[in-house]
Amino acid sequence: MAANINPVDEERITQLETEFVHASGVTCSTAYHNAIQAGLTVVISQGDKIVEVSPDGKERVVKIIVGPSPSQPGARYTIQ
């Protein structure tokens, strides 16, 4: 027996997307602060850098990263 599924309208999809962005931001922020309070080091991205943040607030750049670049459909890339 097939379930009766009601289509979701565009307004509801937009609302859900907004809620998801907010919830994911809160979740990431909570995880970051919990890790720092537990005395753990956290790795984050800041602009074009990967940064290691220690519990005492010291920051150390781990790597400089390159921003997004255009890609072609069907192209193959190797991550090094």
Residue pairs with C-beta under 8 A, 6 or more apart in sequence:
8 16
32 42
32 44
35 42
36 42
36 53
36 55
37 55
39 55
40 55
41 52
41 53
41 54
41 55
42 52
42 53
43 50
43 51
43 52
43 53
43 62
44 50
44 51
44 53
45 51
45 65
48 64
48 65
48 66
48 67
49 61
49 62
49 63
49 64
49 65
50 61
50 62
50 63
50 64
50 65
51 59
51 60
51 61
51 62
52 59
52 60
52 61
52 62
53 59
54 60
71 77
